[in-house]
Amino acid sequence: MSPGARPLRVAVVGTGPAGCYAAEHLLNRDDVAVEINMFDRLPTPYGLVRAGVAPDHPQTKRAARLFEWTAARPGVQMNLNVDIGRHLSHEELLAHHHAVVYAVGATRDRTLGIAGEHLPGSHGAGDFVGWYNGHPDHRTRTFDLSGQRAVIVGNGNVALDIARILLLPPDTLAVTDIADHALTALRRSNLSEVVLLGRRGPAHAAFTSPELLALGDLPDIDVVFEPPGILADDSTSRGAIDTGRSYSARLKHSIMREFAGRAATSNGRRIILKFLSSPMEILGDTRVDAVRIVRNHLVLNADGQFVTRPTTDTEVLQMSLVLRAIGYRVAPIAGVPVDRLGGTIANIDGRVIDPSSQRPLSGVYTTGWSKRGPSGVIGTNKKCSLETVESILDDHAKNLLPEPPRDLADLDRLIAQRQPAVVDINAWRRIDASERRRGHATGRPRVKFTRVEQMLAVSGT
Ligand code: NAP
């Protein structure tokens, strides 16, 4: 850094893993001085580490310790409870920073586009995950757990998380940071069977091996595979394994075969991984009561991908709750373009582009799920954010980031005016300490506040 050079001012919108890794990468450069303003619309930081990771996975939540460290580093200002698009516009952020990085995730549930999808009792996975994790936006949702069977569409890791939460003994969840309202509802649940619909075969299942392995350790829950014989003799699936779907597909296949060989427990609670099955319509008059499923066969397309083709073989499965765990898309922000299908913010290597001209918008970047879509684990965002930071620094080195017309004192004035209840790092620490104290009394890591007013009341702001 040349003496007297002015720091690069960067706004990072979103304090989840992608935003925190982007800040960390920027701070670790010794050739550029940076000043980082981090924003989050909730008074609590760290995005999916708090609101996405399942409560029975406390070890995964340890990533928050690293992000605490980043948030407290000199040069970082946390502005929590400030909603970009409501309290401050995209244009206002740009007027105060050389660069704005959107690390806003993908918060909208994808839809299937089938009849009955919007009946009561049919929900997106994001709603359910937000509910059991105490996200303020989802805390008042209700889920009918009075029936015996729930169906989850999709077989990624989110589907497995939900299946576990629905069937784990409530006393196991009672020592976690699961939201109190969810624990109370799950204690009253009658569910004994969760069916995961995978549209392709076992070799294409989206869940990862560690998550699959963990299913086999659940107390008194059987893991069952359908249609019968699918693991032994599904020639299309085996073909997929043999024609190169990697070590990972083979490993998952052998784990599934091992599970399939186990004796059933007497408890009767089951997770059914049902392959080659797609929902055609969700049935019910005033609320869901069944799903019509079609059996698929797989064909290899010109790109070497196995894709589904429906057969004429259908069945109707009674159930009282259906959850779509089929991925997410970004929530639009005024002034920030999305891609053609509306899944992500339009970008090339993290540089946000005008989709019609494909040209970068000066000073606007993205990282994480809003950049690449909902894929990967927490650590995946480290590499993803590095690429975005390299794009920012390249542009900076080429003098493509003009000096912002307004200074940070002006921004602080604007924030104080628009959102006096801004939560800084110390105010967040008071919320955090208060939640931990509440948990300590009952042997839990924390008892979350789920209302913004409760959080603000203990934050001292
Ligand atoms: P995902 O892994 O992409 O799985 C989505 C599932 O939905 C796939 O089974 C997909 O089938 C299916 N699907 C998509 N569109 C469909 C349609 N129209 N009809 C029927 N099925 C459809 O997504 P995710 O489970 O939401 O997870 C998102 C990311 O978070 C993943 O990278 C995941 O690994 C990660 N995550 C990790 C953990 C963990 O490490 N513990 C926990 C939760 C989430 P196809 O495969 O046929 O497309």
Residues whose N, C-alpha, C, O or C-beta is under 5 A from the ligand:
A	BS01	NAP	V153 G154 N155 G156 N157 V158 A159 R199 R200 H204 A206 A325 I326 G327 P374 S375 G376 V377
